[in-house]
Amino acid sequence: MAEKTQVTKTGIAGWPAATKGYVEELQIEMRRVTWPSWKQVRATTGVVIACVFAFAAYFWAVDLVIGRTVTRVLTAFSK
């Protein structure tokens, strides 16, 4: 006996309607978004770039200290 496939509202036959509903809801939501001003974008971008360089410098210093420490320990034990 052949089984019947149940088609729900968002099933096989309902995907065009579901897609249309999604796009409509997306447009409504995008109208509600408050976008930052250009001044805010530049300021936060500057903060992000400064933090990236600060963390890079910190990790470079930590790597340098740990690397030299490991090298000294290995040199001491290899003599």
QUIRAMO-V17582 format. One record per backbone hydrogen bond with DSSP energy under -0.5 kcal/mol. CO is the residue of the C=O (numbers start at 0). NH is the residue of the N-H. If there is no record, write none. Layout:
# QUIRAMO-V17582
co:CO nh:NH
co:CO nh:NH
This chain:
# QUIRAMO-V17582
co:3 nh:5
co:5 nh:7
co:7 nh:10
co:10 nh:14
co:11 nh:14
co:13 nh:17
co:14 nh:18
co:15 nh:19
co:16 nh:20
co:17 nh:21
co:18 nh:22
co:19 nh:23
co:20 nh:24
co:21 nh:25
co:22 nh:26
co:23 nh:27
co:24 nh:28
co:25 nh:29
co:26 nh:30
co:27 nh:31
co:28 nh:31
co:28 nh:32
co:32 nh:34
co:36 nh:40
co:37 nh:41
co:38 nh:42
co:39 nh:43
co:40 nh:44
co:41 nh:45
co:42 nh:46
co:43 nh:47
co:44 nh:48
co:45 nh:49
co:46 nh:50
co:47 nh:51
co:48 nh:52
co:49 nh:53
co:50 nh:54
co:51 nh:55
co:52 nh:56
co:53 nh:57
co:54 nh:58
co:55 nh:59
co:56 nh:60
co:57 nh:61
co:58 nh:62
co:59 nh:63
co:60 nh:64
co:61 nh:65
co:62 nh:66
co:63 nh:67
co:64 nh:68
co:65 nh:69
co:66 nh:70
co:67 nh:71
co:68 nh:72
co:69 nh:73
co:70 nh:74
co:71 nh:75
co:72 nh:76
co:73 nh:77
co:74 nh:78
co:75 nh:78
